[in-house]
């Protein structure tokens, strides 16, 4: 069992495995950019792009919704597993390297360092002081290290840069986990509301299927419209400038949240976002203007009605009871022919002394009617259909992982691009060929060309300080020469 567990770990801790999985994910993502994807593509467009047999095959292989396909999700999970195993496998050495830096250049270390040189000095007296002054003039922080009877110099910058790869790995894990969480739990749907309407229903697409879903709360639209651009004379051009919708969150019969949303400024409640997606004329009545003639009154009275609200006129109240976008009459009853407002009819209720009297007005006729019991004459003088607001309903719980993932990615990339872990060592030695000398070496984990330039500048500065021997401050005793 331990053998198979070890093999499993070694397989996914392999960089080759990680690269293969990542390339496979990239390849499938490329396929998703070539093949039209549901639900973002209109179904009619997909049917027009592919023959019925081809579309049936693509749907069966889930290539038209590849980002929700089981094999794509599985591959993403394996990529995350590989990144975790690679990080775990290499972490002990990285932490040991970080927590216990090699601070003194021993002979075996000096022989193996690729970037190194030996600078002859007239004598060992003050040689280490000269090297220390050169380090500081080059802007390289340095400190002295003692190993037995030997004294050396050690300088280090940006040790944290060694962890850049782990920042990038952590960011990828956060980003992929957030994406997987959104794929499995999150959703994006559509909700359409007329003004004055309340609903908790929305629809989502899964492949070629449209699914109706409900929210644990409702949304009411108290108003929706658009503002148009004005011409030079201040008149509306008809070109939409700004869409807006006044939304109310209703839970347990109570209004718990209100907001006027515009494009890119959504309403958010319980983690669900409602974006302004579109707008159109609805098939319901928004408001209607009436002229009311009451028998015996000196003059007619004008009132404006909206659905679900009554207007008081004298000792009566008038309300809209029903709106039919396109009507037909059969057996004395009014029926709806279609939801397209081509030939509308409106039924009003006149209430007097606790009794309600219905009256129909047909717009293809006179646009007026008389209620026989009260003698009230109603004339429609104007009206407006409700505005239909189209909302995008979005729930993306993985966003709380995406944000830290992006921050970690930025931090990791900044370390990679702007930071390099550089180290320098210097020690006075007795070289068999040149005698007393300063051995100096260095290393960098990236940007080798720039490091080599800085190293050569440091060597030149040390030579200058050694040459100006009279200016060396001899405040220490002569150190015992280290063996090369």
C-alpha positions as CSV (number, residue, x, y, z in Angstrom):
1,X,0.0,0.0,0.0
2,X,2.8,2.4,0.9
3,X,4.5,1.5,-2.5
4,X,1.4,2.5,-4.4
5,X,0.9,5.6,-2.3
6,X,4.6,6.6,-3.0
7,X,4.2,6.0,-6.7
8,X,1.0,8.0,-6.8
9,X,2.7,10.9,-5.0
10,X,5.8,10.8,-7.2
11,X,3.7,10.7,-10.4
12,X,1.7,13.8,-9.6
13,X,4.8,15.5,-8.0
14,X,6.5,15.3,-11.3
15,X,6.9,18.5,-13.2
16,X,6.3,16.6,-16.5
17,X,3.0,15.4,-15.2
18,X,2.0,18.9,-14.2
19,X,3.0,20.4,-17.6
20,X,1.2,17.6,-19.4
21,X,-2.0,18.2,-17.5
22,X,-1.7,22.0,-17.9
23,X,-1.2,21.7,-21.7
24,X,-4.2,19.4,-21.9
25,X,-6.4,22.0,-20.1
26,X,-5.1,24.7,-22.4
27,X,-5.8,22.5,-25.5
28,X,-9.4,21.9,-24.3
29,X,-9.8,25.6,-23.6
30,X,-8.7,26.3,-27.2
31,X,-11.3,23.8,-28.4
32,X,-13.9,25.8,-26.4
33,X,-12.9,29.0,-28.2
34,X,-13.3,27.4,-31.7
35,X,-16.6,25.5,-31.1
36,X,-19.6,27.6,-30.3
37,X,-20.5,27.3,-26.6
38,X,-23.8,27.1,-24.8
39,X,-25.3,29.0,-23.2
40,X,-23.5,32.2,-24.3
41,X,-24.4,31.4,-28.0
42,X,-27.9,31.7,-29.2
43,X,-29.4,28.3,-29.9
44,X,-30.5,29.3,-33.3
45,X,-27.0,30.4,-34.2
46,X,-25.6,27.1,-33.1
47,X,-28.1,25.1,-35.1
48,X,-27.3,27.3,-38.1
49,X,-23.5,26.7,-37.7
50,X,-23.6,22.9,-37.5
51,X,-25.5,20.2,-39.2
52,X,-28.0,18.2,-37.0
53,X,-25.8,15.1,-36.9
54,X,-22.6,17.2,-36.1
55,X,-24.4,19.2,-33.4
56,X,-25.8,15.9,-31.8
57,X,-22.2,14.5,-31.7
58,X,-20.8,17.7,-30.2
59,X,-23.5,17.8,-27.5
60,X,-22.9,14.1,-26.7
61,X,-19.2,14.8,-26.2
62,X,-20.1,17.9,-24.2
63,X,-17.9,20.0,-26.6
64,X,-20.6,22.7,-26.8
65,X,-20.4,23.2,-23.1
66,X,-16.8,22.1,-22.5
67,X,-16.2,24.2,-19.4
68,X,-18.8,22.2,-17.5
69,X,-17.8,18.8,-19.0
70,X,-16.9,16.2,-16.4
71,X,-13.5,15.5,-18.0
72,X,-12.6,19.3,-18.0
73,X,-13.5,19.6,-14.3
74,X,-11.5,16.4,-13.5
75,X,-8.5,17.8,-15.4
76,X,-8.6,21.0,-13.4
77,X,-8.8,19.0,-10.2
78,X,-5.7,17.0,-11.2
79,X,-3.8,20.2,-12.1
80,X,-4.5,21.5,-8.6
81,X,-3.4,18.1,-7.1
82,X,-0.2,18.2,-9.1
83,X,0.6,21.8,-8.0
84,X,0.1,20.9,-4.4
85,X,2.3,17.7,-4.6
86,X,5.1,19.5,-6.5
87,X,5.1,22.3,-3.8
88,X,5.1,19.7,-1.0
89,X,7.9,17.8,-2.6
90,X,10.2,20.8,-2.9
91,X,9.3,22.7,0.2
92,X,11.7,21.1,2.7
93,X,14.8,22.0,0.6
94,X,13.5,25.5,0.0
95,X,12.8,26.1,3.6
96,X,16.2,24.7,4.6
97,X,17.8,27.0,2.1
98,X,15.9,30.0,3.4
99,X,16.2,29.4,7.1
100,X,19.8,28.3,7.2
101,X,21.8,30.4,4.7
102,X,25.4,29.5,4.0
103,X,27.2,32.6,5.5
104,X,30.9,31.7,5.4
105,X,32.8,30.6,2.3
106,X,34.6,27.4,3.3
107,X,37.4,26.1,1.0
108,X,35.2,23.4,-0.6
109,X,32.4,25.9,-1.2
110,X,34.9,28.4,-2.8
111,X,36.1,25.8,-5.2
112,X,32.6,24.9,-6.4
113,X,31.1,28.4,-6.9
114,X,30.9,29.4,-10.6
115,X,31.2,33.1,-10.2
116,X,34.4,33.9,-8.3
117,X,37.7,35.6,-8.6
118,X,41.0,36.2,-6.6
119,X,42.3,39.7,-6.1
120,X,46.0,39.9,-5.1
121,X,46.9,42.3,-2.2
122,X,50.3,43.6,-1.0
123,X,49.6,42.1,2.4
124,X,46.8,40.8,4.4
125,X,46.8,43.8,6.7
126,X,43.6,45.8,6.1
127,X,42.6,43.7,3.0
128,X,39.2,42.8,4.5
129,X,38.6,46.4,5.5
130,X,39.3,47.5,1.9
131,X,36.8,44.9,0.6
132,X,34.2,46.0,3.1
133,X,34.6,49.6,2.0
134,X,34.2,48.5,-1.6
135,X,31.0,46.7,-0.8
136,X,29.5,49.7,0.9
137,X,30.5,52.1,-2.0
138,X,28.7,49.7,-4.4
139,X,25.6,50.0,-2.2
140,X,25.8,46.3,-1.2
141,X,25.0,45.7,2.5
142,X,27.6,43.5,4.1
143,X,28.4,42.0,7.5
144,X,31.4,40.1,9.0
145,X,31.2,36.4,9.6
146,X,33.6,34.4,11.8
147,X,34.4,30.7,11.3
148,X,37.0,29.4,13.7
149,X,40.1,31.7,13.3
150,X,38.9,32.9,9.9
151,X,37.0,36.2,9.2
152,X,35.0,36.8,6.1
153,X,32.3,39.1,4.6
154,X,28.8,38.0,3.7
155,X,26.1,39.9,1.9
156,X,22.6,38.9,0.9
157,X,19.6,40.5,-0.7
158,X,16.0,39.5,-1.3
159,X,16.1,36.0,0.2
160,X,12.3,36.0,0.0
161,X,12.6,35.9,-3.8
162,X,13.3,32.1,-3.4
163,X,9.6,31.7,-2.5
164,X,8.3,33.4,-5.7
165,X,7.4,30.1,-7.2
166,X,5.3,29.2,-4.1
167,X,3.4,32.5,-4.4
168,X,2.6,31.6,-8.0
169,X,1.7,28.0,-7.1
170,X,-0.6,29.3,-4.3
171,X,-2.2,31.8,-6.6
172,X,-2.9,29.1,-9.2
173,X,-4.5,26.9,-6.5
174,X,-6.7,29.7,-5.3
175,X,-7.7,30.7,-8.9
176,X,-8.5,27.1,-10.0
177,X,-10.4,26.3,-6.8
178,X,-12.4,29.4,-7.2
179,X,-13.2,28.6,-10.8
180,X,-14.2,25.0,-9.9
181,X,-16.4,26.3,-7.1
182,X,-18.1,28.6,-9.5
183,X,-18.6,25.8,-12.1
184,X,-20.1,23.4,-9.5
185,X,-22.1,25.7,-7.2
186,X,-22.3,29.0,-9.0
187,X,-24.6,29.9,-11.8
188,X,-25.6,32.7,-14.3
189,X,-29.2,33.1,-15.3
190,X,-31.7,35.5,-16.6
191,X,-34.7,37.2,-15.0
192,X,-37.3,39.3,-16.8
193,X,-39.5,41.7,-14.9
194,X,-42.3,44.1,-15.9
195,X,-42.7,47.3,-13.9
196,X,-44.7,46.5,-10.7
197,X,-44.1,42.8,-11.1
198,X,-42.5,40.5,-8.3
199,X,-40.9,37.2,-9.0
200,X,-38.3,34.8,-7.6
201,X,-38.0,32.8,-10.9
202,X,-35.0,32.9,-13.2
203,X,-33.7,30.6,-15.9
204,X,-30.3,29.1,-16.6
205,X,-29.0,27.1,-19.6
206,X,-27.3,23.8,-19.3
207,X,-26.2,22.7,-22.7
208,X,-29.3,22.8,-25.0
209,X,-31.7,22.8,-22.0
210,X,-33.2,25.9,-20.3
211,X,-33.9,25.2,-16.7
212,X,-36.3,27.2,-14.5
213,X,-35.0,27.9,-10.9
214,X,-36.2,29.9,-7.9
215,X,-34.5,32.1,-5.4
216,X,-35.2,32.0,-1.6
217,X,-36.4,35.6,-1.9
218,X,-38.2,37.7,-4.5
219,X,-37.3,40.7,-6.6
220,X,-39.8,43.5,-7.3
221,X,-39.4,46.1,-10.0
222,X,-40.8,49.5,-9.0
223,X,-39.7,51.2,-12.1
224,X,-37.5,50.8,-15.2
225,X,-36.6,53.1,-18.1
226,X,-33.8,54.6,-20.0
227,X,-32.4,58.1,-20.4
228,X,-31.8,59.3,-23.9
229,X,-29.1,61.6,-25.4
230,X,-30.2,65.2,-26.1
231,X,-29.6,67.1,-29.3
232,X,-28.4,70.7,-29.5
233,X,-31.9,71.9,-28.9
234,X,-32.4,69.8,-25.8
235,X,-34.7,67.3,-27.5
236,X,-34.5,63.5,-27.0
237,X,-32.6,61.8,-29.9
238,X,-34.0,58.4,-29.0
239,X,-30.5,57.0,-28.5
240,X,-30.3,55.3,-25.1
241,X,-27.8,56.9,-22.7
242,X,-28.4,55.1,-19.5
243,X,-30.6,52.1,-18.5
244,X,-31.9,52.0,-14.9
245,X,-34.2,49.8,-12.8
246,X,-35.5,50.3,-9.3
247,X,-35.3,46.9,-7.6
248,X,-36.6,45.8,-4.3
249,X,-35.6,42.6,-2.5
250,X,-38.7,41.0,-0.8
251,X,-38.3,38.3,1.8
252,X,-41.1,36.9,4.0
253,X,-43.4,39.7,2.7
254,X,-41.0,42.5,3.8
255,X,-38.9,44.9,1.7
256,X,-35.4,44.2,2.9
257,X,-33.2,46.0,0.3
258,X,-33.8,48.7,-2.3
259,X,-31.5,49.9,-5.0
260,X,-31.6,51.7,-8.4
261,X,-29.2,49.7,-10.6
262,X,-27.5,50.7,-13.8
263,X,-25.1,48.9,-16.1
264,X,-22.1,47.7,-14.1
265,X,-23.6,48.8,-10.8
266,X,-25.6,45.7,-9.6
267,X,-27.8,45.0,-6.7
268,X,-26.2,42.3,-4.4
269,X,-28.1,40.4,-1.8
270,X,-27.1,37.1,-0.1
271,X,-24.2,36.7,-2.5
272,X,-26.5,36.9,-5.6
273,X,-25.9,39.8,-8.0
274,X,-28.5,41.3,-10.2
275,X,-27.0,43.1,-13.2
276,X,-28.8,45.4,-15.7
277,X,-28.6,43.2,-18.8
278,X,-31.3,44.7,-21.2
279,X,-34.5,46.5,-21.5
280,X,-37.6,46.4,-23.8
281,X,-41.2,47.4,-23.9
282,X,-43.3,44.9,-21.9
283,X,-46.7,43.4,-22.6
284,X,-48.3,44.8,-19.5
285,X,-49.9,48.1,-18.8
286,X,-47.7,50.6,-17.0
287,X,-50.1,53.5,-16.6
288,X,-53.2,54.9,-18.3
289,X,-54.7,58.4,-18.4
290,X,-58.4,58.7,-18.0
291,X,-61.0,61.5,-18.5
292,X,-63.8,60.9,-16.0
293,X,-67.2,62.5,-16.7
294,X,-69.5,62.2,-13.6
295,X,-73.2,63.0,-14.1
296,X,-74.0,66.4,-12.7
297,X,-70.4,67.4,-12.4
298,X,-69.4,70.9,-13.7
299,X,-66.5,69.5,-15.7
300,X,-64.7,66.2,-16.5
301,X,-61.8,65.2,-14.2
302,X,-58.5,63.8,-15.4
303,X,-56.8,61.0,-13.5
304,X,-53.8,58.8,-14.0
305,X,-54.0,55.1,-13.0
306,X,-51.3,52.5,-12.5
307,X,-51.9,48.8,-11.8
308,X,-52.8,47.7,-8.3
309,X,-53.6,51.3,-7.2
310,X,-57.0,53.0,-7.2
311,X,-57.8,56.7,-7.8
312,X,-60.6,58.5,-5.9
313,X,-63.0,60.6,-8.0
314,X,-65.8,62.2,-6.0
315,X,-67.5,59.6,-4.0
316,X,-66.2,56.8,-6.2
317,X,-62.9,55.0,-6.8
318,X,-61.6,53.7,-10.1
319,X,-58.9,51.0,-10.6
320,X,-57.5,48.9,-13.4
321,X,-58.8,45.4,-13.2
322,X,-57.4,43.7,-16.3
323,X,-55.3,44.5,-19.4
324,X,-55.5,42.3,-22.5
325,X,-52.7,43.1,-25.1
326,X,-54.6,41.6,-28.0
327,X,-58.2,40.6,-27.4
328,X,-61.0,38.7,-29.0
329,X,-64.6,38.2,-27.9
330,X,-66.3,34.9,-27.8
331,X,-69.7,34.1,-26.2
332,X,-69.7,37.6,-24.7
333,X,-66.4,37.0,-22.9
334,X,-63.0,38.8,-23.5
335,X,-60.1,36.4,-24.2
336,X,-56.4,37.0,-24.9
337,X,-55.4,36.3,-28.4
338,X,-51.7,37.0,-28.0
339,X,-49.3,38.8,-25.6
340,X,-48.3,41.3,-28.3
341,X,-50.0,44.6,-27.7
342,X,-51.6,45.0,-31.1
343,X,-55.2,45.4,-30.2
344,X,-55.6,46.1,-26.5
345,X,-58.6,46.1,-24.2
346,X,-58.8,47.4,-20.6
347,X,-61.2,46.5,-17.9
348,X,-61.8,49.1,-15.1
349,X,-63.6,48.7,-11.8
350,X,-65.8,51.6,-10.6
351,X,-66.5,51.3,-6.9
352,X,-69.3,53.2,-5.2
353,X,-70.9,52.6,-1.8
354,X,-69.1,49.3,-1.4
355,X,-70.2,47.9,-4.7
356,X,-67.9,47.3,-7.7
357,X,-69.0,47.8,-11.2
358,X,-66.8,46.5,-14.1
359,X,-66.5,48.3,-17.4
360,X,-64.5,47.4,-20.6
361,X,-62.9,49.9,-22.9
362,X,-61.7,48.6,-26.3
363,X,-59.1,50.7,-28.0
364,X,-60.0,49.7,-31.5
365,X,-63.4,51.2,-31.0
366,X,-64.2,54.6,-29.4
367,X,-61.7,54.3,-26.5
368,X,-64.4,55.1,-24.1
369,X,-67.3,53.5,-22.3
370,X,-70.1,54.4,-19.9
371,X,-70.7,52.4,-16.7
372,X,-74.5,52.0,-16.7
373,X,-75.1,51.7,-13.0
374,X,-73.3,54.9,-12.0
375,X,-73.5,56.8,-15.3
376,X,-69.8,57.5,-15.2
377,X,-68.2,57.9,-18.6
378,X,-64.5,56.8,-18.9
379,X,-62.4,58.0,-21.8
380,X,-58.8,56.8,-22.3
381,X,-56.7,59.8,-23.3
382,X,-53.2,58.2,-23.1
383,X,-51.2,55.3,-21.7
384,X,-47.9,53.6,-21.5
385,X,-46.9,50.0,-21.5
386,X,-44.7,48.8,-18.7
387,X,-41.0,48.6,-19.3
388,X,-39.6,45.1,-19.3
389,X,-36.2,45.0,-17.6
390,X,-33.9,42.0,-18.2
391,X,-31.6,41.1,-15.4
392,X,-28.6,38.8,-15.2
393,X,-28.7,36.8,-12.1
394,X,-25.2,35.8,-11.0
395,X,-24.0,33.7,-8.0
396,X,-20.2,33.2,-7.9
397,X,-19.1,31.9,-4.5
398,X,-15.6,31.3,-5.9
399,X,-14.9,35.0,-6.1
400,X,-13.7,35.1,-2.5
401,X,-10.9,32.7,-3.7
402,X,-10.3,34.5,-6.9
403,X,-9.4,37.8,-5.2
404,X,-6.6,36.4,-3.0
405,X,-5.4,34.3,-5.9
406,X,-4.9,37.4,-8.0
407,X,-3.1,39.2,-5.2
408,X,-0.8,36.2,-4.7
409,X,-0.2,36.0,-8.5
410,X,0.7,39.7,-8.6
411,X,3.1,39.3,-5.6
412,X,4.7,36.2,-7.2
413,X,5.2,37.9,-10.6
414,X,6.6,41.0,-8.9
415,X,9.2,38.8,-7.1
416,X,10.1,37.1,-10.4
417,X,10.4,40.3,-12.4
418,X,11.7,42.7,-9.9
419,X,13.6,40.7,-7.3
420,X,16.6,38.4,-7.4
421,X,18.2,36.6,-4.5
422,X,21.8,37.6,-4.6
423,X,24.6,36.6,-2.3
424,X,28.3,37.7,-2.0
425,X,31.2,36.2,0.0
426,X,34.7,37.6,0.6
427,X,37.6,36.2,2.6
428,X,41.3,36.9,2.8
429,X,43.3,33.8,1.5
430,X,46.8,32.7,0.9
431,X,46.7,31.8,-2.8
432,X,49.5,29.4,-3.9
433,X,50.0,31.4,-7.1
434,X,49.7,35.0,-6.1
435,X,50.2,34.9,-2.3
436,X,48.0,37.1,-0.1
437,X,44.7,37.8,-1.9
438,X,41.0,38.5,-1.4
439,X,38.8,35.7,-2.7
440,X,35.4,37.0,-3.7
441,X,32.4,35.1,-5.1
442,X,28.7,35.5,-5.6
443,X,25.5,33.9,-6.9
444,X,22.0,35.0,-8.1
445,X,18.9,32.9,-8.7
446,X,17.9,34.9,-11.8
447,X,19.0,37.8,-14.1
448,X,22.5,36.3,-14.4
449,X,23.7,38.9,-16.9
450,X,22.9,41.9,-14.7
451,X,24.4,40.1,-11.7
452,X,27.6,39.5,-13.6
453,X,27.8,43.2,-14.4
454,X,27.4,44.2,-10.7
455,X,29.9,41.5,-9.7
456,X,32.5,43.0,-12.0
457,X,31.8,46.5,-10.7
458,X,32.4,45.2,-7.1
459,X,35.7,43.5,-8.1
460,X,36.8,46.8,-9.7
461,X,35.9,48.7,-6.6
462,X,37.8,46.3,-4.4
463,X,40.9,46.6,-6.6
464,X,40.6,50.4,-6.3
465,X,40.4,50.2,-2.5
466,X,43.3,47.8,-2.3
467,X,45.4,50.0,-4.6
468,X,44.8,53.0,-2.3
469,X,46.5,51.2,0.5
470,X,47.4,54.4,2.3
471,X,43.7,55.2,2.9
472,X,42.9,51.8,4.5
473,X,41.9,52.1,8.1
474,X,44.0,49.7,10.0
475,X,41.9,49.2,13.1
476,X,42.0,45.4,13.3
477,X,44.8,43.0,13.8
478,X,46.1,40.9,10.9
479,X,43.7,38.0,10.4
480,X,45.1,34.5,9.9
481,X,45.1,33.7,6.2
482,X,42.6,31.1,5.1
483,X,43.8,28.4,2.9
484,X,42.5,28.4,-0.7
